[in-house]
Amino acid sequence: MSNTICDPLLRSLDQIREILSPAARKSLDALIQIEQLCGGKSISEIGKEIKKVVEKERKSLPKIISRTEALFVGSSNETPGVLLADVVRLSAGDKKKLGTHYGFELSQQKDEANKELQRWIESKGQVRPASAEERAVNNLGDLLPRIGSLFSSQTVEGLQEVIEIVNTVKKQFGVNELHVIFKTMNYRPTGKTKAQLHKELVQIVENAIVSLGQAEGIRDM
């Protein structure tokens, strides 16, 4: 058997296996089998590869989530700094998935996103990044209450201005901002894409203009 063993330590132990205890011989045989399964690499090389695998798994998104939850509930000895170091190294896609898992949306700017993650982790979840809706509301600023006021006014001029604002929002922002406009107007959208949502919003306002005109026509009769 010794002719098939590459690792010098295992080879030396195999030569004195007769004086080893049954438990030690069993462990030795297991290590020899591992060495052979790994193409004759030394135990040191195998150990390094195992360490790489463990480290890769530790830094994977599912494990990051488990580590984060453990830190936040106080069942982990890990410091926020150690966890943060691995979190900021996640890909942009995994950071987005992390935010989705915890119900927030990170800034599209990498440096700002990392700062948001730092505040969140160091506070152990108390300082949470804004949700997609909260960020959209902040992005729209004064436009959102303006839309609500104009839409509620039910005047042709006001509704036409709503369409102008919606057109501007489509050019400057994304689907999240359009979604909060729907919410402000007390409508539930059916579209998914930005183009679909924009078309649907404009149609709602145009229908309101038509209805308003019909009502005025009836009053004039």
Residue, then its C-alpha position, 0 to 999 in steps of 0.5 A: m500500500s505504501n507504494t501508492i502513498c505520495d504524502p511523506l507523513l502518511r507514508s511514514l505512518d503507513q510503515i509503522r501501522e502495526i504499532l498504531s491503535p485500531a482507531a489510528r489505523k482507521s484514520l490513517d486509511a481514511l486519509i490515504q483514501i482522501e489522498q488517492l481520491c484527490g489525485g495523489k496530492s499531499i495532505s497539505e495541498i488537500g488542506k489548502e483546497i479544502k480551506k479555499v472551498v470553505e472560504k468560498e462557501r462562507k462568502s457566498l450569498p446564502k451564508i452571508i445572509s445566515r451570518t447577518e441574521a446571526l449577528f443581528v440577533g446576537s448569536s454570533n461571535e463575528t464582529p460587524g467589521v468582519l462581516l462587512a468586509d465580505v458583504v462589500r465584496l459581493s457582486a452587484g447582483d448579489k448585493k441587489k439580492l441581499g437588499t431584496h431579501y431584507g426589503f430594501e434597495l441599495s443606491q446604484q452608486k457603488d460607494e454610496a451603496n457600500k456606505e449604506l451597507q456599512r451603516w446597516i451592518e454596524s447598527k445591526g439592522q437598526v439603520r436600514p437602507a431605504s426601500a425601493e418605494e421610499r427611494a422613489v418617493n425621495n427621488l420624486g420630491d415635490l413632484l409627488p404631492r403636486i401630482g396628487s393635488l392636480f389629479s384631485s382637482q379634476t380640472v382639464e388644465g390640472l390633468q394635462e399638467v399631470i400628463e406632462i409630469v408623468n412624461t418627465v418622470k418616464k424620461q428621468f426615472g424608472v418603474n419604481e417612481l411610476h409605481v408610487i405615482f399610481k399609488t398616489m392616484n389610488y390606482r393599481p397598475t397592470g403593466k410591468t415595464k416602464a413603457q407599459l406603466h407610462k402608457e397606462l398612467v397617461q390613459i388613466v389621466e386622459n380618461a379622466i379628462v374625457s369624463l370631465g368633458q362629458a360631465e361638463g357637457i351634460r351640465d351645459m345641456 
